């Protein structure tokens, strides 16, 4: 399930939401004001945020704008008493993925949250790409930023390593050609063989970084590379 942040200054509502979401299998962190919310977002990876607009110290709209500057793909559900159409438009234009007004029905909140999280995992929505189950670690690649994780441990990746990994995860179980990778790198035609040789170096580096994951990058001779479960 997802790791969620609830930014809400109403203690009773915050605690009730946290208990409800934890009963549904999610892990939850809470913030009583905008400053705490931003500090948590800076230090912790979350899969989604439930955000009140009327937060003390730093209001919810400021937190939302900060998220869109730093964590562009992070899904945000606004939960607020501000029910005017202008408030809705402002929140959505500022980058919220969904908007729900108080008072609300719990079933609707759960449905909207699940829909938002599901959409965020689709590459077309600029979300994250995931692979791994059973005996393997879950590999998650941010689809917009050079960030990736094995379970909850961040991988240290260069821009080109991330682009290569993102392409392999998006096409897991299928061959990715050298040309596809060089195009993803936006390599200049003049790179030629040098770019191809560099690709071998980056593939080797990624293999080392995925060594404990149960995933492997297989060299499909004459065609390219394939990400698959098991060792190569």
Secondary structure, 3 states (H helix, E strand, C coil): CCEEEEECCCHHHHHHHHHHHHHCCCEEEEECCHHHHHHHHHHCCCCEEEECCCCCCCCHHHHHHHHHHHCCCCEEEEEECCCCHHHHHHHHHCCCCEEEECCCCHHHHHHHHHHHHHHHCCHHHCCEEEECCCCCCCEEEECCCCCEEECCEECCCCHHHHHHHHHHHHCCCCCEEHHHHHHHCCCCHHHHHHHHHHHHHHHHHHHHHCCCCCEEEEEECCCEEEEEECCC
